[in-house]
Amino acid sequence: MQVIADNGYDAFRTGGTEEFKQTATKQAFGSVHAQPGDLVHNGYTADYVCSLYRKRDIAHLWKIGYRRSKENSPAKLVLVDGKTAGFRLF
């Protein structure tokens, strides 16, 4: 989340699978950054919800709260062999 707040596109792609690096374009990152950018920049909390295990990956679900807002956002981080294979902020 801090990478999103800092608009750190290169850091966002670090540690990702090759497929993730190809699909995590600057445009795609820009839309993720634009959604909660200011809210995250002003402070946030990340509460871990659960893990979902599938054939070759693990999806971690988080509840993101924003310090200057009553809004919340669910986030999903998908890992394959310990590398980021997907990220979505709803």
N, CA, C and O atoms as a GROMACS GRO file, in nm:
protein
  360
    1MET      N    1   0.083  -0.119   0.000
    1MET     CA    2   0.000   0.000   0.000
    1MET      C    3   0.087   0.126   0.000
    1MET      O    4   0.052   0.227  -0.061
    2GLN      N    5   0.200   0.118   0.068
    2GLN     CA    6   0.286   0.235   0.070
    2GLN      C    7   0.340   0.265  -0.069
    2GLN      O    8   0.358   0.382  -0.106
    3VAL      N    9   0.367   0.161  -0.147
    3VAL     CA   10   0.413   0.180  -0.285
    3VAL      C   11   0.306   0.255  -0.365
    3VAL      O   12   0.339   0.340  -0.448
    4ILE      N   13   0.181   0.224  -0.341
    4ILE     CA   14   0.072   0.294  -0.409
    4ILE      C   15   0.069   0.440  -0.366
    4ILE      O   16   0.054   0.529  -0.450
    5ALA      N   17   0.082   0.465  -0.237
    5ALA     CA   18   0.081   0.602  -0.185
    5ALA      C   19   0.197   0.682  -0.243
    5ALA      O   20   0.183   0.801  -0.272
    6ASP      N   21   0.312   0.617  -0.259
    6ASP     CA   22   0.432   0.685  -0.310
    6ASP      C   23   0.437   0.690  -0.463
    6ASP      O   24   0.532   0.744  -0.520
    7ASN      N   25   0.335   0.634  -0.530
    7ASN     CA   26   0.331   0.626  -0.676
    7ASN      C   27   0.456   0.556  -0.730
    7ASN      O   28   0.514   0.598  -0.829
    8GLY      N   29   0.496   0.447  -0.663
    8GLY     CA   30   0.618   0.375  -0.696
    8GLY      C   31   0.596   0.260  -0.792
    8GLY      O   32   0.593   0.144  -0.752
    9TYR      N   33   0.579   0.292  -0.918
    9TYR     CA   34   0.550   0.191  -1.020
    9TYR      C   35   0.657   0.082  -1.026
    9TYR      O   36   0.623  -0.036  -1.027
   10ASP      N   37   0.784   0.120  -1.030
   10ASP     CA   38   0.891   0.020  -1.039
   10ASP      C   39   0.892  -0.072  -0.917
   10ASP      O   40   0.911  -0.193  -0.930
   11ALA      N   41   0.872  -0.015  -0.799
   11ALA     CA   42   0.868  -0.095  -0.677
   11ALA      C   43   0.747  -0.188  -0.677
   11ALA      O   44   0.754  -0.300  -0.624
   12PHE      N   45   0.637  -0.144  -0.736
   12PHE     CA   46   0.515  -0.225  -0.744
   12PHE      C   47   0.541  -0.353  -0.823
   12PHE      O   48   0.487  -0.458  -0.789
   13ARG      N   49   0.622  -0.344  -0.927
   13ARG     CA   50   0.650  -0.459  -1.012
   13ARG      C   51   0.761  -0.549  -0.957
   13ARG      O   52   0.771  -0.665  -0.997
   14THR      N   53   0.844  -0.498  -0.868
   14THR     CA   54   0.953  -0.576  -0.810
   14THR      C   55   0.897  -0.697  -0.737
   14THR      O   56   0.800  -0.687  -0.662
   15GLY      N   57   0.960  -0.811  -0.759
   15GLY     CA   58   0.916  -0.932  -0.691
   15GLY      C   59   0.797  -1.001  -0.756
   15GLY      O   60   0.742  -1.096  -0.701
   16GLY      N   61   0.758  -0.953  -0.874
   16GLY     CA   62   0.645  -1.012  -0.943
   16GLY      C   63   0.687  -1.122  -1.040
   16GLY      O   64   0.802  -1.129  -1.081
   17THR      N   65   0.592  -1.206  -1.074
   17THR     CA   66   0.616  -1.307  -1.176
   17THR      C   67   0.636  -1.235  -1.310
   17THR      O   68   0.602  -1.118  -1.323
   18GLU      N   69   0.691  -1.304  -1.408
   18GLU     CA   70   0.710  -1.243  -1.539
   18GLU      C   71   0.577  -1.200  -1.599
   18GLU      O   72   0.567  -1.093  -1.659
   19GLU      N   73   0.475  -1.282  -1.584
   19GLU     CA   74   0.342  -1.247  -1.635
   19GLU      C   75   0.289  -1.121  -1.566
   19GLU      O   76   0.231  -1.035  -1.632
   20PHE      N   77   0.308  -1.111  -1.434
   20PHE     CA   78   0.263  -0.993  -1.361
   20PHE      C   79   0.335  -0.868  -1.411
   20PHE      O   80   0.273  -0.764  -1.430
   21LYS      N   81   0.465  -0.879  -1.431
   21LYS     CA   82   0.542  -0.764  -1.479
   21LYS      C   83   0.495  -0.718  -1.616
   21LYS      O   84   0.497  -0.599  -1.645
   22GLN      N   85   0.451  -0.812  -1.700
   22GLN     CA   86   0.403  -0.776  -1.833
   22GLN      C   87   0.265  -0.710  -1.827
   22GLN      O   88   0.237  -0.619  -1.904
   23THR      N   89   0.181  -0.756  -1.737
   23THR     CA   90   0.045  -0.703  -1.729
   23THR      C   91   0.033  -0.582  -1.637
   23THR      O   92  -0.065  -0.507  -1.645
   24ALA      N   93   0.130  -0.561  -1.550
   24ALA     CA   94   0.127  -0.447  -1.458
   24ALA      C   95   0.187  -0.326  -1.529
   24ALA      O   96   0.297  -0.282  -1.498
   25THR      N   97   0.111  -0.274  -1.624
   25THR     CA   98   0.156  -0.159  -1.702
   25THR      C   99   0.146  -0.031  -1.619
   25THR      O  100   0.083  -0.029  -1.513
   26LYS      N  101   0.208   0.075  -1.668
   26LYS     CA  102   0.198   0.203  -1.599
   26LYS      C  103   0.053   0.250  -1.594
   26LYS      O  104   0.009   0.311  -1.496
   27GLN      N  105  -0.021   0.222  -1.700
   27GLN     CA  106  -0.162   0.260  -1.704
   27GLN      C  107  -0.242   0.184  -1.598
   27GLN      O  108  -0.323   0.244  -1.527
   28ALA      N  109  -0.218   0.053  -1.586
   28ALA     CA  110  -0.288  -0.028  -1.486
   28ALA      C  111  -0.251   0.019  -1.345
   28ALA      O  112  -0.338   0.031  -1.259
   29PHE      N  113  -0.122   0.046  -1.322
   29PHE     CA  114  -0.079   0.094  -1.191
   29PHE      C  115  -0.141   0.231  -1.163
   29PHE      O  116  -0.181   0.260  -1.050
   30GLY      N  117  -0.149   0.314  -1.265
   30GLY     CA  118  -0.207   0.448  -1.249
   30GLY      C  119  -0.351   0.441  -1.201
   30GLY      O  120  -0.394   0.523  -1.120
   31SER      N  121  -0.427   0.343  -1.251
   31SER     CA  122  -0.566   0.332  -1.207
   31SER      C  123  -0.574   0.284  -1.063
   31SER      O  124  -0.664   0.325  -0.989
   32VAL      N  125  -0.481   0.196  -1.022
   32VAL     CA  126  -0.477   0.151  -0.881
   32VAL      C  127  -0.438   0.268  -0.793
   32VAL      O  128  -0.497   0.288  -0.686
   33HIS      N  129  -0.339   0.345  -0.836
   33HIS     CA  130  -0.292   0.460  -0.758
   33HIS      C  131  -0.401   0.568  -0.747
   33HIS      O  132  -0.417   0.630  -0.642
   34ALA      N  133  -0.475   0.590  -0.855
   34ALA     CA  134  -0.574   0.696  -0.858
   34ALA      C  135  -0.691   0.671  -0.764
   34ALA      O  136  -0.748   0.765  -0.708
   35GLN      N  137  -0.728   0.544  -0.746
   35GLN     CA  138  -0.845   0.512  -0.664
   35GLN      C  139  -0.831   0.565  -0.522
   35GLN      O  140  -0.908   0.652  -0.482
   36PRO      N  141  -0.734   0.516  -0.444
   36PRO     CA  142  -0.724   0.561  -0.306
   36PRO      C  143  -0.602   0.649  -0.280
   36PRO      O  144  -0.569   0.674  -0.164
   37GLY      N  145  -0.535   0.696  -0.385
   37GLY     CA  146  -0.407   0.764  -0.370
   37GLY      C  147  -0.399   0.862  -0.254
   37GLY      O  148  -0.314   0.848  -0.166
   38ASP      N  149  -0.488   0.962  -0.254
   38ASP     CA  150  -0.485   1.062  -0.147
   38ASP      C  151  -0.522   1.002  -0.012
   38ASP      O  152  -0.464   1.038   0.090
   39LEU      N  153  -0.617   0.911  -0.012
   39LEU     CA  154  -0.658   0.847   0.113
   39LEU      C  155  -0.542   0.769   0.174
   39LEU      O  156  -0.519   0.777   0.295
   40VAL      N  157  -0.470   0.694   0.093
   40VAL     CA  158  -0.356   0.615   0.141
   40VAL      C  159  -0.245   0.707   0.187
   40VAL      O  160  -0.182   0.683   0.290
   41HIS      N  161  -0.221   0.812   0.112
   41HIS     CA  162  -0.114   0.907   0.145
   41HIS      C  163  -0.135   0.971   0.282
   41HIS      O  164  -0.039   1.004   0.350
   42ASN      N  165  -0.259   0.988   0.322
   42ASN     CA  166  -0.291   1.049   0.451
   42ASN      C  167  -0.292   0.949   0.566
   42ASN      O  168  -0.324   0.985   0.680
   43GLY      N  169  -0.258   0.824   0.538
   43GLY     CA  170  -0.252   0.722   0.642
   43GLY      C  171  -0.357   0.615   0.623
   43GLY      O  172  -0.469   0.642   0.581
   44TYR      N  173  -0.318   0.494   0.654
   44TYR     CA  174  -0.408   0.381   0.634
   44TYR      C  175  -0.377   0.271   0.734
   44TYR      O  176  -0.271   0.270   0.797
   45THR      N  177  -0.470   0.180   0.747
   45THR     CA  178  -0.447   0.058   0.825
   45THR      C  179  -0.474  -0.059   0.731
   45THR      O  180  -0.557  -0.050   0.642
   46ALA      N  181  -0.403  -0.167   0.753
   46ALA     CA  182  -0.423  -0.288   0.673
   46ALA      C  183  -0.448  -0.403   0.770
   46ALA      O  184  -0.359  -0.446   0.843
   47ASP      N  185  -0.571  -0.452   0.769
   47ASP     CA  186  -0.608  -0.564   0.856
   47ASP      C  187  -0.617  -0.691   0.773
   47ASP      O  188  -0.694  -0.699   0.677
   48TYR      N  189  -0.538  -0.789   0.811
   48TYR     CA  190  -0.536  -0.916   0.740
   48TYR      C  191  -0.666  -0.990   0.765
   48TYR      O  192  -0.710  -1.000   0.879
   49VAL      N  193  -0.728  -1.042   0.659
   49VAL     CA  194  -0.856  -1.112   0.672
   49VAL      C  195  -0.834  -1.262   0.667
   49VAL      O  196  -0.870  -1.333   0.761
   50CYS      N  197  -0.775  -1.313   0.557
   50CYS     CA  198  -0.756  -1.457   0.545
   50CYS      C  199  -0.670  -1.491   0.424
   50CYS      O  200  -0.637  -1.404   0.343
   51SER      N  201  -0.636  -1.618   0.413
   51SER     CA  202  -0.566  -1.673   0.296
   51SER      C  203  -0.658  -1.773   0.228
   51SER      O  204  -0.731  -1.847   0.294
   52LEU      N  205  -0.653  -1.774   0.097
   52LEU     CA  206  -0.727  -1.871   0.018
   52LEU      C  207  -0.626  -1.950  -0.063
   52LEU      O  208  -0.553  -1.894  -0.145
   53TYR      N  209  -0.621  -2.079  -0.040
   53TYR     CA  210  -0.524  -2.164  -0.109
   53TYR      C  211  -0.590  -2.229  -0.229
   53TYR      O  212  -0.697  -2.290  -0.218
   54ARG      N  213  -0.524  -2.215  -0.344
   54ARG     CA  214  -0.572  -2.280  -0.466
   54ARG      C  215  -0.459  -2.365  -0.522
   54ARG      O  216  -0.353  -2.374  -0.460
   55LYS      N  217  -0.480  -2.427  -0.635
   55LYS     CA  218  -0.383  -2.523  -0.688
   55LYS      C  219  -0.239  -2.476  -0.683
   55LYS      O  220  -0.154  -2.543  -0.625
   56ARG      N  221  -0.211  -2.362  -0.742
   56ARG     CA  222  -0.072  -2.319  -0.748
   56ARG      C  223  -0.048  -2.181  -0.688
   56ARG      O  224   0.062  -2.127  -0.696
   57ASP      N  225  -0.150  -2.125  -0.627
   57ASP     CA  226  -0.130  -1.992  -0.571
   57ASP      C  227  -0.200  -1.976  -0.437
   57ASP      O  228  -0.280  -2.059  -0.394
   58ILE      N  229  -0.167  -1.866  -0.372
   58ILE     CA  230  -0.227  -1.828  -0.245
   58ILE      C  231  -0.278  -1.685  -0.262
   58ILE      O  232  -0.204  -1.597  -0.304
   59ALA      N  233  -0.404  -1.662  -0.229
   59ALA     CA  234  -0.460  -1.528  -0.232
   59ALA      C  235  -0.474  -1.479  -0.088
   59ALA      O  236  -0.537  -1.545  -0.005
   60HIS      N  237  -0.415  -1.366  -0.060
   60HIS     CA  238  -0.425  -1.303   0.072
   60HIS      C  239  -0.524  -1.187   0.062
   60HIS      O  240  -0.513  -1.102  -0.027
   61LEU      N  241  -0.620  -1.186   0.152
   61LEU     CA  242  -0.722  -1.080   0.152
   61LEU      C  243  -0.698  -0.986   0.270
   61LEU      O  244  -0.669  -1.030   0.381
   62TRP      N  245  -0.712  -0.858   0.244
   62TRP     CA  246  -0.688  -0.753   0.343
   62TRP      C  247  -0.805  -0.655   0.343
   62TRP      O  248  -0.872  -0.638   0.241
   63LYS      N  249  -0.829  -0.592   0.456
   63LYS     CA  250  -0.924  -0.482   0.467
   63LYS      C  251  -0.840  -0.356   0.489
   63LYS      O  252  -0.769  -0.345   0.588
   64ILE      N  253  -0.850  -0.264   0.396
   64ILE     CA  254  -0.773  -0.140   0.404
   64ILE      C  255  -0.865  -0.030   0.457
   64ILE      O  256  -0.971  -0.004   0.401
   65GLY      N  257  -0.824   0.032   0.565
   65GLY     CA  258  -0.898   0.144   0.623
   65GLY      C  259  -0.817   0.271   0.605
   65GLY      O  260  -0.694   0.267   0.605
   66TYR      N  261  -0.885   0.382   0.590
   66TYR     CA  262  -0.818   0.510   0.567
   66TYR      C  263  -0.839   0.601   0.686
   66TYR      O  264  -0.952   0.618   0.734
   67ARG      N  265  -0.732   0.660   0.735
   67ARG     CA  266  -0.736   0.738   0.860
   67ARG      C  267  -0.825   0.861   0.852
   67ARG      O  268  -0.885   0.900   0.952
   68ARG      N  269  -0.835   0.922   0.736
   68ARG     CA  270  -0.916   1.044   0.724
   68ARG      C  271  -1.049   1.019   0.654
   68ARG      O  272  -1.108   1.111   0.596
   69SER      N  273  -1.095   0.896   0.658
   69SER     CA  274  -1.221   0.862   0.593
   69SER      C  275  -1.283   0.741   0.662
   69SER      O  276  -1.212   0.662   0.725
   70LYS      N  277  -1.411   0.728   0.651
   70LYS     CA  278  -1.478   0.611   0.704
   70LYS      C  279  -1.483   0.498   0.601
   70LYS      O  280  -1.533   0.389   0.629
   71GLU      N  281  -1.430   0.525   0.482
   71GLU     CA  282  -1.430   0.425   0.375
   71GLU      C  283  -1.334   0.311   0.406
   71GLU      O  284  -1.237   0.327   0.480
   72ASN      N  285  -1.364   0.196   0.348
   72ASN     CA  286  -1.277   0.079   0.354
   72ASN      C  287  -1.266   0.023   0.214
   72ASN      O  288  -1.354   0.043   0.130
   73SER      N  289  -1.156  -0.048   0.187
   73SER     CA  290  -1.139  -0.114   0.058
   73SER      C  291  -1.086  -0.254   0.082
   73SER      O  292  -0.992  -0.271   0.160
   74PRO      N  293  -1.144  -0.354   0.017
   74PRO     CA  294  -1.082  -0.486   0.022
   74PRO      C  295  -0.967  -0.489  -0.078
   74PRO      O  296  -0.973  -0.427  -0.184
   75ALA      N  297  -0.863  -0.562  -0.044
   75ALA     CA  298  -0.748  -0.579  -0.133
   75ALA      C  299  -0.715  -0.728  -0.140
   75ALA      O  300  -0.730  -0.801  -0.043
   76LYS      N  301  -0.669  -0.769  -0.258
   76LYS     CA  302  -0.630  -0.908  -0.277
   76LYS      C  303  -0.491  -0.912  -0.338
   76LYS      O  304  -0.464  -0.848  -0.440
   77LEU      N  305  -0.403  -0.988  -0.275
   77LEU     CA  306  -0.267  -1.010  -0.324
   77LEU      C  307  -0.253  -1.158  -0.353
   77LEU      O  308  -0.272  -1.241  -0.264
   78VAL      N  309  -0.219  -1.192  -0.477
   78VAL     CA  310  -0.203  -1.331  -0.518
   78VAL      C  311  -0.055  -1.361  -0.535
   78VAL      O  312   0.016  -1.289  -0.604
   79LEU      N  313  -0.009  -1.468  -0.471
   79LEU     CA  314   0.130  -1.511  -0.479
   79LEU      C  315   0.139  -1.648  -0.545
   79LEU      O  316   0.059  -1.737  -0.516
   80VAL      N  317   0.237  -1.664  -0.633
   80VAL     CA  318   0.270  -1.793  -0.693
   80VAL      C  319   0.418  -1.814  -0.667
   80VAL      O  320   0.502  -1.735  -0.710
   81ASP      N  321   0.451  -1.920  -0.598
   81ASP     CA  322   0.590  -1.950  -0.562
   81ASP      C  323   0.658  -1.831  -0.494
   81ASP      O  324   0.776  -1.805  -0.517
   82GLY      N  325   0.583  -1.759  -0.411
   82GLY     CA  326   0.638  -1.648  -0.334
   82GLY      C  327   0.652  -1.518  -0.412
   82GLY      O  328   0.702  -1.419  -0.357
   83LYS      N  329   0.608  -1.515  -0.538
   83LYS     CA  330   0.617  -1.393  -0.619
   83LYS      C  331   0.477  -1.340  -0.645
   83LYS      O  332   0.380  -1.415  -0.654
   84THR      N  333   0.468  -1.209  -0.656
   84THR     CA  334   0.339  -1.146  -0.682
   84THR      C  335   0.289  -1.186  -0.820
   84THR      O  336   0.358  -1.166  -0.920
   85ALA      N  337   0.169  -1.241  -0.824
   85ALA     CA  338   0.107  -1.279  -0.950
   85ALA      C  339  -0.016  -1.192  -0.979
   85ALA      O  340  -0.068  -1.192  -1.090
   86GLY      N  341  -0.061  -1.120  -0.879
   86GLY     CA  342  -0.176  -1.033  -0.898
   86GLY      C  343  -0.201  -0.946  -0.777
   86GLY      O  344  -0.170  -0.984  -0.664
   87PHE      N  345  -0.257  -0.830  -0.801
   87PHE     CA  346  -0.297  -0.740  -0.693
   87PHE      C  347  -0.420  -0.665  -0.740
   87PHE      O  348  -0.426  -0.617  -0.853
   88ARG      N  349  -0.516  -0.657  -0.651
   88ARG     CA  350  -0.637  -0.582  -0.684
   88ARG      C  351  -0.687  -0.510  -0.560
   88ARG      O  352  -0.696  -0.568  -0.452
   89LEU      N  353  -0.718  -0.386  -0.578
   89LEU     CA  354  -0.779  -0.303  -0.473
   89LEU      C  355  -0.919  -0.272  -0.522
   89LEU      O  356  -0.936  -0.205  -0.624
   90PHE      N  357  -1.020  -0.320  -0.449
   90PHE     CA  358  -1.158  -0.308  -0.495
   90PHE      C  359  -1.219  -0.176  -0.455
   90PHE      O  360  -1.336  -0.150  -0.486
   0.00000   0.00000   0.00000
